[in-house]
Amino acid sequence: MLRYLLVLAAFTVIKYSKKRKNKYLSLVRRIGKNRAIVAIARILAETIFTMLKKNFDFEDEIISLTEKKVREMIERTKSELREIGIQESIKLIL
């Protein structure tokens, strides 16, 4: 039952995660579709186990990268505004 659920979850993972989809397609060329999806399910099981063992929350790489870029843009904008002497605009923008 657990394997069945992990395989179903793996299909969802390859649908939404570009990194895992590329891994899946690479495996399909070498070992075939069925074994490739089970391999992705195994990777998913390892990820879940590690998250539970270390008490981590799942962070999607795309979301965290986007948030990082937004923070960097805000900091860069603040410093550029300070350089030209516009201090009060910083408060209004952010």
Buried (B, 14 or more C-beta within 10 A) or exposed (E): EEEEEBBEBBEEBBEEBEEBBEBBEEBBEEEEEEEBBBBBBBBBBEBEEEEEEEEEEEEEEEEEEEEEEEEEEEEEBBEEBEEEEEEEBBEEEE
